[in-house]
């Protein structure tokens, strides 16, 4: 087994309890493990071990693992303690597998950060404020709890006041101007990290778009326009752009 059981627990019950819990965690595991730093088997073993220790003899008396939904509604005194632990540990397993560690910095390197993020929360925003702030047709952002972000450096802030009266602090590097994130101006709870300064941005496609009523009309025609792997060194670009 992966963890110690109370010595009073029957061997057969211990084995059944362990097999059931391992099966539960395996079935609750997403098919794609994005950004997991530790081997997934080691991660599951660690969380599984914690849950089995919490389990004690109670669940082994029942010889089976309750489903997540059953755990929440189970009132039997012999399983209540394990039920809560099982749900917490399985949720923790899913959270750890579903998250991704990212790094980033401003253009000049004066400010850098690391964060643990949910890669499925990337937003493409077409609002006119994002267009003006970014100087681009839209901006991609990734909301992250402030506690999951580690920042090195001191960003400057500009507090934007929306028409609704909502205040948002726009953080950027005072040296190079790189936009870093937006957050609550008083007590930051969530940082909307600007995807352009994230090193792993190619692995973080948007999953939703907002403010489509102000989307620039030519955006969807970009795929029909020639794409060059280089910039101004492209022969076609040299033909189109007159020399200085």
RABEL-V702709 format. One record per residue. N is the residue number from 1. D_CENTER is the distance of its C-alpha to the mean C-alpha in whole Angstrom. Layout:
BEGIN
[[N & D_CENTER] [N & D_CENTER]]
END
This chain:
BEGIN
[[1 & 32] [2 & 29] [3 & 30] [4 & 33] [5 & 34] [6 & 37] [7 & 40] [8 & 42] [9 & 40] [10 & 41] [11 & 40] [12 & 40] [13 & 38] [14 & 35] [15 & 35] [16 & 34] [17 & 32] [18 & 30] [19 & 30] [20 & 29] [21 & 26] [22 & 25] [23 & 25] [24 & 23] [25 & 20] [26 & 21] [27 & 21] [28 & 18] [29 & 16] [30 & 14] [31 & 16] [32 & 14] [33 & 12] [34 & 10] [35 & 9] [36 & 11] [37 & 14] [38 & 16] [39 & 18] [40 & 17] [41 & 21] [42 & 21] [43 & 18] [44 & 19] [45 & 22] [46 & 21] [47 & 20] [48 & 23] [49 & 25] [50 & 24] [51 & 24] [52 & 28] [53 & 29] [54 & 28] [55 & 30] [56 & 33] [57 & 36] [58 & 35] [59 & 33] [60 & 35] [61 & 38] [62 & 37] [63 & 36] [64 & 33] [65 & 29] [66 & 28] [67 & 26] [68 & 23] [69 & 25] [70 & 28] [71 & 27] [72 & 26] [73 & 29] [74 & 31] [75 & 34] [76 & 36] [77 & 36] [78 & 36] [79 & 33] [80 & 31] [81 & 30] [82 & 28] [83 & 27] [84 & 25] [85 & 24] [86 & 23] [87 & 21] [88 & 19] [89 & 19] [90 & 18] [91 & 15] [92 & 14] [93 & 14] [94 & 12] [95 & 9] [96 & 10] [97 & 10] [98 & 7] [99 & 5] [100 & 6] [101 & 8] [102 & 9] [103 & 12] [104 & 14] [105 & 18] [106 & 20] [107 & 23] [108 & 26] [109 & 23] [110 & 24] [111 & 21] [112 & 18] [113 & 15] [114 & 12] [115 & 9] [116 & 6] [117 & 2] [118 & 1] [119 & 4] [120 & 7] [121 & 7] [122 & 9] [123 & 12] [124 & 15] [125 & 18] [126 & 21] [127 & 23] [128 & 26] [129 & 24] [130 & 22] [131 & 24] [132 & 26] [133 & 24] [134 & 23] [135 & 26] [136 & 24] [137 & 25] [138 & 21] [139 & 18] [140 & 14] [141 & 12] [142 & 8] [143 & 8] [144 & 7] [145 & 9] [146 & 12] [147 & 13] [148 & 9] [149 & 11] [150 & 14] [151 & 17] [152 & 20] [153 & 22] [154 & 24] [155 & 22] [156 & 25] [157 & 24] [158 & 26] [159 & 25] [160 & 26] [161 & 27] [162 & 27] [163 & 30] [164 & 29] [165 & 29] [166 & 25] [167 & 24] [168 & 21] [169 & 21] [170 & 21] [171 & 20] [172 & 22] [173 & 24] [174 & 27] [175 & 28] [176 & 27] [177 & 25] [178 & 22] [179 & 20] [180 & 17] [181 & 15] [182 & 16] [183 & 17] [184 & 19] [185 & 22] [186 & 24] [187 & 21] [188 & 17] [189 & 15] [190 & 12] [191 & 12] [192 & 12] [193 & 11] [194 & 14] [195 & 13] [196 & 16] [197 & 16] [198 & 13] [199 & 14] [200 & 12] [201 & 12] [202 & 15] [203 & 12] [204 & 10] [205 & 12] [206 & 12] [207 & 12] [208 & 14] [209 & 17] [210 & 19] [211 & 22] [212 & 24] [213 & 27] [214 & 27] [215 & 26] [216 & 28] [217 & 30] [218 & 31] [219 & 27] [220 & 27] [221 & 30] [222 & 29] [223 & 29] [224 & 32] [225 & 33] [226 & 34] [227 & 31] [228 & 32] [229 & 30] [230 & 32] [231 & 32] [232 & 36] [233 & 37] [234 & 37] [235 & 41] [236 & 40] [237 & 38] [238 & 42] [239 & 44] [240 & 42] [241 & 41] [242 & 45] [243 & 45] [244 & 45]]
END
